[in-house]
Amino acid sequence: MWFLNFLFERLLGFSLFKADVNSFFSVGGLLESLVGRAPVPVPVPVPVLTPAQIAALTSDDILALTTAQIAAFSTDQIQAFSTSQIPVFTTSQIQAVNTMDVASLLTSQVTALSTTQVVALTTQQVSSLSTSGIGALLTSQVAALETVDVAALQTRQVLALSTDQIVALGTAQVAALSTGAVAALTTDQIFSIETQDIAALTTAQVRAISSSSIAALSTVQIQAIQTQDIAALAATQASALTTDQLIALSTAQMQSLSTSAVAALTSAQSYAIETHDLQALKTNQVASLNTSAVLALTTDQVVALTSNQVQALSTAAVAALSTDQVQAIETVDIQALRTQQLSALGTASVAALLTDQVQALSSVQIGGLRTNQIQVLTSDQVVALTTLQVQSLSSTALGALSSTQVQAIETIDIQALKTSQVATLSTATVAALSSDQVVALTTTQFQALSTLGIGALTTDQIVAVETADIQALKTQQVAALSTANIATLLTDQLQVLTSSQVAAITTSQVQSLTTDQIVALTTLQVGSLSTSAIGSLSTSQVMAIETNDIAALTTAQVRALSTSGVQSLTTSQIVAIETVDVAALQSRQVVALTTDQIVAFTTNQIAALSTSAIASLSTSQVRAIETQDIAALTTQQVRAITTTDVAALTTDQVFALTTAQNAALTTAQAAVLPLLPLIVPILTTAQVAALSTAQIASLTTDQIVSFSSTQIQALSTAAIAALSTDQVRAIETEDLSALTTRQIGVITSDQAWVLSTLQVEALTTDQVPAFTTDAFSQLHTGTPIVLDLNGDGVRTMSIRAGVKFDLFADGNSVNTGWVSGGDGLLVLDRNHDGLVNDGAELFGSSTKLANGKKATDGYAALRELDTNHDGAISSEDALYADLRVWVDGNADGVTQAGEMKSLSSLGIVKINLNAQAGSAKDNGNILGLTSTYETKDGTSHAAADVWFVANRSKPNAAPSLAIATPNPALPVDQAIAALKPVDPPVQLAQPPRLALADALPRTPDLLLATAPPVAAKSQASMETKDDLRSKVSSLAQAIGSFDMDALPTSAQGMALALSPSGSQVDGPTALAVANMADALKQFDGYGQVRLQQTLLSDTDGTPRLKLGPNAHSSGMVVPDSKTNAKT
């Protein structure tokens, strides 16, 4: 280009860069003249044209511009074209303008465009017009826009259109607007669209109109919208319609609204719908109405609704209806309501229903009503219900009726109720029925009432029930009647009850019957009462039963009478009871009979009593039986009388007993008959021998004592073995010694154990070997070996001699038989203390063998020392030199100096161990095994294993304070020691019947102090009256003979510190002898101490007798406060 410019300047004299357009064309002509032909067009460099040069272009210049040149123009160059030059552009040149240049067109340039040029604009060019350019378009230009260009308009361009431009748009152009453009239209723009253009809108365009634009449409525009476009309205558009617009909508348009659009209608909009338009709505449109829209409907609008439309209303819409709206619904429309719709009605709406509306409801509709809807029905509405409607009420609905509603039901409707309805009536419903309504119930209906319903009937209602209805009641219904209703039943109502109905009456119902009602019951009805009902009758009710009804009672009913009921029977009623029923009386009933009732019994009735009934009679009842009735008793009945009752028989009754009855008496009965002491002695030996073990077991100790020796000897071995320990203890010594060896042979270990020392002493030499080994081992005996030292044989002392020694090596010194002063005990000082401490150092049953067991006898113990096994003890045996002979010369049971002798000092060289069973007795002691011993002179002397009679306690037995026999020769301290406990305690036998104690004035019983309490059946020793009294008397004298100062310090606390007058003893006397004399009064004629309780004071471990503060005058030994704490 620079080169060309150089050539031009040299050849032609001008610069290309400074030449104007005309110069270009002159140069061309010049070149053409020079060359002789037209030159090839040379592209004019457009970029070099300034805005001034462009403004200077002529029309021809403009027309000469190629499309490429135009396309190459910059924005500034394009904007340099004047409004007069713009129209010169051809359509091709216009179309060549690039979109950027179009977008930069000045508003004046846009306005200068011809309509042809506007039409020529491409879619892109139109779309690139600025908003100011769009706004500058003339209406003619707007009208010239092609539809395709209109469709390409952007939202910002559309918004730039003026209302005039909108008006200028043709129908096709409006229809060509995009949905986005339509959506962007302002309310003014929308409002300016002509009606024909509105009508031309597509469905999509209509749906694109904003809610605010919709609301801006004029009523004319609204009416111009096509029905299919109306149908396309969205819910938000529909809800934006003004009331005027809604009114303007044609019926067809209203029908075209979608269900979602209808659902979006506000209350104000629905209120504005004209009745003819509302009536034209399709059912699905009606169904879509929201609750607020429905609630806004006027009563006229509601009336305008067709039946189908009413039926189409949603349940929510129906529920929203106001009471005025509900009342405005026509009856035909009411009938059209679905059950779900009716069920949806609010309670206020239901209560607002007019009576003709209520009556218009079908049975199905009535049946579909909810309970809370039923509950709000007014009395007028209930009265308005037809019979068919009442029949259609559900059981739940009926149950929901209030008492006022129930009473509003007409009797004809009550009578029309189905049995299924009646059966489900609630208790409240039943209780609400009026008397007239109760009377209106049919027998079938009454029978259909539930048990709960029956139970709910009031007394006024019961009284109103007809007898036919009463008789129709089922047994379950009868049982369900309340006690108040039962008590209210009239006589005629009560008497129509059937047997099965009466049988169904419960105990509580029976108890509510008045005495007049009881009297009114027929014999058949009384006989039909259940046993539980009979058993629940009160005494007044029982007394009200007529005698013929009593006679009609079944056996089961009689047995069911309560004890109070039986006791309340009058003598007339008693006589009326049939014998078969008397025989069925239970023991508890018989026990309840009064003596007057017993007297009222006939002979046949008494004879009919069961043996169990007879056995249950009390003493007073038995004594009330008349003598003729006694004589009528069967032998079984006689045997059934208890021994207590037999013992209580009156003399007349005893004399009334027949021979057969006397013969039928059991041994126990015979034993307790009056004058028993005279009866027992006259029993023959054969009768005694025939006594069974059960009869023997029933004998008292008194009766045992009353047996003679011959009678005792007649007892069978089974009877002997069956004797209780108390009975064995009661056998007198002379009777015991009369027992045969066969009888002795069956004595058990327990029986042998309870034999007292006196009884053991009484055993004969023949009886002793007859004991079994086990029984013999339980006798109160201990077995040391005794050597005859003086040649008069083995001699012993009685247990009554007062010797005390720990014979059984259990730590207790006991009263025991003892060796005489001329003989000696073979001993072994095992602990080498120079003393014989207890029976373990003797040779006897207390000696412990090498195997840890006690020896069975003295020789068995001695055999363990026979180390050379030659059957004798001699110097050849290891412990021969350790053996000693204890010669207790003073018989005190205490080893003293000079009393222990060695065998060698006595010349004893051999003790034979080949002992033989012995049978001899000496002073009550048994020489069980006998042998000999030899002295160095070759003489043989007697030796024996002696079973000393001794007080003996069972292992672990509780210590007891026994009354010991004092030895006047003992020192004071040993005399005091005699008060210590011995085992077993001295127990005294049962006294004979007429005891001295019974004849003496009643004074408090002597209480023996002991710890712990002695068991009731612990071993006792038989003591005679004289022996016991002599022991106590001598003990009192011994205690009274010494002063307090003479007592050992350890014994001073044992003194009894009361004088006979009850004052405190402060002098030196240790014991007021008068107190002991008073104590003697507490012994009965046989010498038994009357024990009431056991007391102990053992602060230093020594049991003592204690005198309490209430013993001042009687001398009674009682506990002090410390003793109480120990008891």
JOFEN-V46153 format. One record per pair of residues at least 24 apart in sequence whose C-alpha atoms are under 7 Angstrom apart, sorted by the first residue. I is the first residue (numbers start at 1). J is the second residue. Records with the same first field share a line. If there is no record, write none. Layout:
BEGIN
I: J ; J
END
This chain:
BEGIN
46: 73
51: 77 ; 80
54: 80 ; 81
55: 80 ; 81 ; 82
59: 85 ; 88
62: 89
63: 89
67: 92 ; 93 ; 96
70: 96 ; 97
71: 96 ; 97 ; 98
75: 101 ; 104
79: 105 ; 106
83: 108 ; 109 ; 112
86: 112 ; 113
87: 112 ; 113 ; 114
91: 117 ; 120
94: 121
95: 120 ; 121 ; 122
99: 124 ; 125 ; 128
102: 128 ; 129
103: 128 ; 129 ; 130
106: 133
107: 132 ; 133 ; 136
110: 136 ; 137
111: 136 ; 137 ; 138
115: 140 ; 141 ; 144
118: 144 ; 145
119: 144 ; 145 ; 146
123: 148 ; 149 ; 152
127: 152 ; 153 ; 154
131: 156 ; 157 ; 160
134: 160 ; 161
135: 160 ; 161 ; 162
139: 164 ; 165 ; 168
142: 168 ; 169
143: 168 ; 169 ; 170
147: 172 ; 173 ; 176
150: 176 ; 177
151: 176 ; 177 ; 178
154: 181
155: 180 ; 181 ; 184
158: 185
159: 184 ; 185
163: 188 ; 189 ; 192
166: 192 ; 193
167: 192 ; 193 ; 194
171: 196 ; 197 ; 200
175: 200 ; 201 ; 202
179: 204 ; 205 ; 208
182: 208 ; 209
183: 208 ; 209 ; 210
186: 213
187: 212 ; 213 ; 216
190: 217
191: 216 ; 217 ; 218
195: 220 ; 221 ; 224
198: 224 ; 225
199: 224 ; 225 ; 226
203: 228 ; 229 ; 232
207: 232 ; 233 ; 234
210: 237
211: 236 ; 237 ; 240
212: 240
214: 240 ; 241
215: 240 ; 241 ; 242
219: 244 ; 245 ; 248
222: 249
223: 248 ; 249 ; 250
227: 252 ; 253 ; 256
228: 256
230: 256 ; 257
231: 256 ; 257 ; 258
233: 261
234: 261
235: 260 ; 261 ; 264
236: 264
238: 264 ; 265
239: 264 ; 265 ; 266
243: 269 ; 272
246: 272 ; 273
247: 272 ; 273 ; 274
251: 277 ; 280
254: 281
255: 280 ; 281 ; 282
259: 284 ; 285 ; 288
262: 288 ; 289
263: 288 ; 289 ; 290
265: 293
266: 292 ; 293
267: 292 ; 293 ; 296
270: 296 ; 297
271: 296 ; 297 ; 298
275: 301 ; 304
279: 304 ; 305 ; 306
283: 308 ; 309 ; 312
284: 312
286: 312 ; 313
287: 312 ; 313 ; 314
290: 317
291: 316 ; 317 ; 320
294: 321
295: 320 ; 321 ; 322
299: 325 ; 328
302: 328 ; 329
303: 328 ; 329 ; 330
307: 332 ; 333 ; 336
310: 337
311: 336 ; 337 ; 338
315: 340 ; 341 ; 344
318: 344 ; 345
319: 344 ; 345 ; 346
322: 349
323: 348 ; 349 ; 352
326: 353
327: 352 ; 353 ; 354
331: 357 ; 360
334: 360 ; 361
335: 360 ; 361 ; 362
339: 365 ; 368
342: 369
343: 368 ; 369 ; 370
347: 372 ; 373 ; 376
350: 377
351: 376 ; 377 ; 378
355: 381 ; 384
358: 385
359: 384 ; 385 ; 386
363: 388 ; 389 ; 392
366: 392 ; 393
367: 392 ; 393 ; 394
371: 396 ; 397 ; 400
374: 400 ; 401
375: 400 ; 401 ; 402
379: 405 ; 408
382: 408 ; 409
383: 408 ; 409 ; 410
387: 413 ; 416
391: 416 ; 417 ; 418
395: 421 ; 424 ; 425
398: 425
399: 425 ; 426 ; 429
401: 429
402: 429
403: 429 ; 432
406: 432 ; 433
407: 432 ; 433 ; 434
411: 437 ; 440
414: 440 ; 441
415: 440 ; 441 ; 442
419: 445 ; 448
422: 448 ; 449
423: 448 ; 449 ; 450
424: 450
425: 453
426: 453
427: 452 ; 453 ; 456
430: 456 ; 457
431: 456 ; 457 ; 458
435: 461 ; 464
438: 464 ; 465
439: 464 ; 465 ; 466
443: 468 ; 469 ; 472
447: 472 ; 473 ; 474
451: 476 ; 477 ; 480
452: 480
454: 480 ; 481
455: 480 ; 481 ; 482
458: 485
459: 484 ; 485 ; 488
462: 489
463: 488 ; 489 ; 490
467: 493 ; 496
471: 496 ; 497 ; 498
475: 500 ; 501 ; 504
476: 504
478: 504 ; 505
479: 504 ; 505 ; 506
482: 509
483: 508 ; 509 ; 512
486: 512 ; 513
487: 512 ; 513 ; 514
491: 517 ; 520
495: 521 ; 522
499: 524 ; 525 ; 528
502: 528 ; 529
503: 528 ; 529 ; 530
506: 533
507: 532 ; 533 ; 536
510: 537
511: 536 ; 537 ; 538
515: 541 ; 544
518: 544 ; 545
519: 544 ; 545 ; 546
523: 549 ; 552
527: 552 ; 553 ; 554
531: 556 ; 557 ; 560
532: 560
534: 560 ; 561
535: 560 ; 561 ; 562
536: 562
537: 565
538: 565
539: 564 ; 565 ; 568
542: 568 ; 569
543: 568 ; 569 ; 570
547: 572 ; 573 ; 576
550: 576 ; 577
551: 576 ; 577 ; 578
555: 581 ; 584
558: 585
559: 584 ; 585 ; 586
563: 588 ; 589 ; 592
566: 592 ; 593
567: 592 ; 593 ; 594
571: 597 ; 600
574: 600 ; 601
575: 600 ; 601 ; 602
579: 604 ; 605 ; 608
582: 608 ; 609
583: 608 ; 609 ; 610
586: 613
587: 612 ; 613 ; 616
590: 616 ; 617
591: 616 ; 617 ; 618
595: 621 ; 624
598: 624 ; 625
599: 624 ; 625 ; 626
603: 629 ; 632
607: 632 ; 633 ; 634
611: 636 ; 637 ; 640
612: 640
614: 640 ; 641
615: 640 ; 641 ; 642
618: 645
619: 645 ; 648
623: 648 ; 649 ; 650
627: 652 ; 653 ; 656
630: 656 ; 657
631: 656 ; 657 ; 658
635: 660 ; 661 ; 664
638: 665
639: 664 ; 665 ; 666
643: 668 ; 669 ; 672
646: 672 ; 673
647: 672 ; 673 ; 674
667: 695
668: 695 ; 698
681: 706 ; 707
685: 711 ; 714
688: 714 ; 715
689: 714 ; 715 ; 716
692: 719
693: 718 ; 719 ; 722
696: 723
697: 722 ; 723 ; 724
701: 726 ; 727 ; 730 ; 990
702: 992
704: 730 ; 731
705: 730 ; 731 ; 732
708: 735
709: 734 ; 735 ; 738
713: 738 ; 739 ; 740
717: 743 ; 746
720: 747
721: 746 ; 747 ; 748
725: 751 ; 754
728: 755
729: 754 ; 755 ; 756 ; 989
730: 989 ; 990
733: 759 ; 762
737: 762 ; 763 ; 764
741: 767 ; 770
744: 770 ; 771
745: 770 ; 771 ; 772
747: 775
748: 775
749: 774 ; 775 ; 778
752: 778 ; 779
753: 778 ; 779 ; 780
754: 1019 ; 1020
755: 779
756: 1020 ; 1021 ; 1022
757: 949 ; 950 ; 951 ; 1021 ; 1022
758: 1021 ; 1022
760: 949
761: 924 ; 925 ; 949
762: 924
765: 919 ; 920 ; 921
766: 919
768: 919
769: 919
780: 949 ; 950 ; 951 ; 952
781: 947 ; 948 ; 949 ; 950
782: 807 ; 808 ; 845 ; 947 ; 948 ; 949 ; 950
783: 844 ; 845 ; 857 ; 858 ; 945 ; 946 ; 947 ; 948
784: 842 ; 843 ; 844 ; 858 ; 945 ; 946
785: 825 ; 826 ; 843 ; 844 ; 858 ; 944 ; 945 ; 946
786: 823 ; 824 ; 825 ; 826 ; 943 ; 944 ; 945 ; 946
787: 823 ; 824 ; 825 ; 826 ; 942 ; 943 ; 944
788: 823 ; 824 ; 941 ; 942 ; 943
789: 822 ; 823 ; 824
790: 822 ; 823
793: 942
794: 823 ; 942 ; 943 ; 944
795: 819 ; 820 ; 823 ; 922
796: 820 ; 922 ; 923
797: 923
798: 923 ; 924
799: 949 ; 950
802: 965 ; 966 ; 967
803: 891 ; 892 ; 893
804: 893
805: 838 ; 893
806: 838 ; 839
807: 838 ; 839
808: 839 ; 846
809: 838 ; 839 ; 840 ; 846
812: 982
813: 982
814: 950 ; 951 ; 982 ; 983
815: 950 ; 951
816: 948 ; 949 ; 950 ; 951
817: 925 ; 948 ; 949 ; 950
818: 948
821: 887 ; 888 ; 889 ; 890 ; 891
823: 887
824: 885 ; 886 ; 887
825: 885 ; 886 ; 887
826: 884 ; 885 ; 886
827: 883 ; 884 ; 885 ; 886
828: 882 ; 883 ; 884
835: 895
836: 895
857: 945
858: 945
859: 913
863: 913
871: 912 ; 913 ; 914
872: 910 ; 911 ; 912 ; 913
873: 910 ; 911 ; 912
874: 909 ; 910 ; 911
875: 909
907: 935 ; 936
908: 934 ; 935 ; 936
909: 934 ; 935 ; 936
910: 934 ; 935
924: 949
925: 949
951: 983 ; 984
952: 983 ; 984
953: 983 ; 984
958: 1012 ; 1014
959: 983 ; 1011
960: 984 ; 985 ; 1010 ; 1011 ; 1014
961: 985 ; 1009 ; 1010
962: 986
965: 1031 ; 1035
966: 1031 ; 1034 ; 1035
968: 1038
973: 1047 ; 1048
980: 1102 ; 1103
981: 1103
984: 1019 ; 1020
985: 1020
986: 1020 ; 1021
987: 1020 ; 1021 ; 1022
988: 1020 ; 1021 ; 1022 ; 1023 ; 1088 ; 1089
989: 1022 ; 1088
991: 1086
995: 1084 ; 1085 ; 1086
996: 1084 ; 1085
997: 1083 ; 1084 ; 1085
1003: 1114
1004: 1116
1005: 1082 ; 1090 ; 1116
1006: 1079 ; 1082 ; 1089 ; 1090 ; 1091 ; 1116 ; 1117
1007: 1091 ; 1092 ; 1093 ; 1094 ; 1117 ; 1118
1008: 1091 ; 1094 ; 1095 ; 1105
1009: 1094 ; 1095 ; 1096 ; 1104 ; 1105
1010: 1094 ; 1095 ; 1096 ; 1103
1011: 1095 ; 1096
1013: 1094
1024: 1086 ; 1087
1025: 1085 ; 1086 ; 1087
1028: 1087
1036: 1073 ; 1076
1039: 1071
1040: 1070 ; 1071 ; 1072 ; 1073
1042: 1070
1043: 1068 ; 1069 ; 1070
1044: 1068 ; 1069 ; 1070
1054: 1104
1056: 1106 ; 1107
1060: 1112 ; 1113 ; 1115
1061: 1112 ; 1113
1062: 1112 ; 1113
1075: 1115
1078: 1114 ; 1115
1079: 1115 ; 1116
1095: 1119 ; 1123 ; 1127
1096: 1123 ; 1126 ; 1127
1097: 1122 ; 1123
END
